[in-house]
Amino acid sequence: MKSFKFWLICIVAFIFWKLVFSTDIAKDTLKNAVTPSHRPEISLDVAVEEYARVAASGANAQFQKSLPNDGVTKSARAYAQGKAVVYEFVLAIRSDVTEAELTTWRAGTRSEVVPGACSVLRKDEFFKKGLHFRYRYLERSGQVLDDFLVNRPACEAL
């Protein structure tokens, strides 16, 4: 008789355990047991910034494997800066390039880069949460040739 009571108690305990810890009741119980101040939640900004870091790391790895084959780009790197993935290119340009030529080059570069980048961003769920691209073009001496954002306003302007 003692053995029967033992097994009966074990079965009842098992059923109780199953109901409490392996159903939605457990989720509700745990949710109510943990106060909101103790819930580990990642803020939206932190999530976007982490996503930007991962995306920049992948792009940078690709740049390390192979540079754009355009005869002008001497180095390229990608890094995260807040919610932005920054693409930085060092270009070898003529020393006698005029401001008018640079203005024409800037317009042409932006007209190619912005639509393509917007096409990529629009497909990304983090774009709606603030993810954007920044493009920096530098001369070998470090002088900035162009620096622009591809963000929601830039994409909406297309």
Disulfide bonds with the S-S distance in Angstrom:
Cys118-Cys155 2.01
